[in-house]
């Protein structure tokens, strides 16, 4: 299961904007697996994997059929997944309720995607991809936060170069 998460993270890191449907599918996969493991801690690994794959396929289909809506939803979910994980990796504890952190992340992700579509896809997909990879590799704080920033930066640079070459 770890190799699938690393592959999804690498795909997000390098190709999140270009293959927007992959970004939406990978966000759905990672978020659904994470949610399944949190809400059902005793669930079998194959069940969490099946839930993740189902959510990923649904996300990819939605992205193809309802592009802006699906990407807006992915931005919302990506922000909600990204902010709490980034806070943990950086060792930040703001003493606020978890739901508030998820809500702020969701709103920020949705706004980012709405106003800066291509840049939002690049930044969110690179950052979420980096977080997924670092979680699988199990770096400890504060190194985990630094590694996320370095990997995300590399992903952002890669995607910007690919984007510029397209034009």
ABEGO torsion letter per residue (X at the ends): XAAAAAAAAAAAAAAAAABAAAAAAAAAAAAAAAAAAAABAABBAAAAAAAAAAAAAAAAAAAAABAAAAAAAAAAAAAAAAAAAAAAAAGBBAGBBAAAAAAAAAAAAAAAAAABAAAAAAAAAAAAAAAAAAAAAGBBOAAAAAAAAAAAAAAAAAAAAAAAAAX
